[in-house]
């Protein structure tokens, strides 16, 4: 099982045309959300599938760090005021 949360959801992550186009070219049209918003969930999912992950085992926990500041830190939403940021991924060799 692969679980992830995106730093921004498709509702709050507006980007310029050039950046949006780069994601569409790399990860597909699903990345293009209404009003020039970037759907990072779609990009992460496409990337995981391209890397060989089973789509049935991918779970988006539905959290957005920017929309849930009481629970998460968001570099962009808080203008980098916290000074910390991290991410990690682990692939268990026993998982298929
Ligand atoms: Zn959000």
Boltz pocket constraint, residues with backbone or C-beta under 6 A from the ligand:
constraints:
  - pocket:
      binder: B
      contacts: [[A, 7], [A, 8], [A, 9], [A, 10], [A, 11], [A, 12], [A, 13], [A, 64], [A, 65], [A, 66], [A, 67]]
      max_distance: 6.0
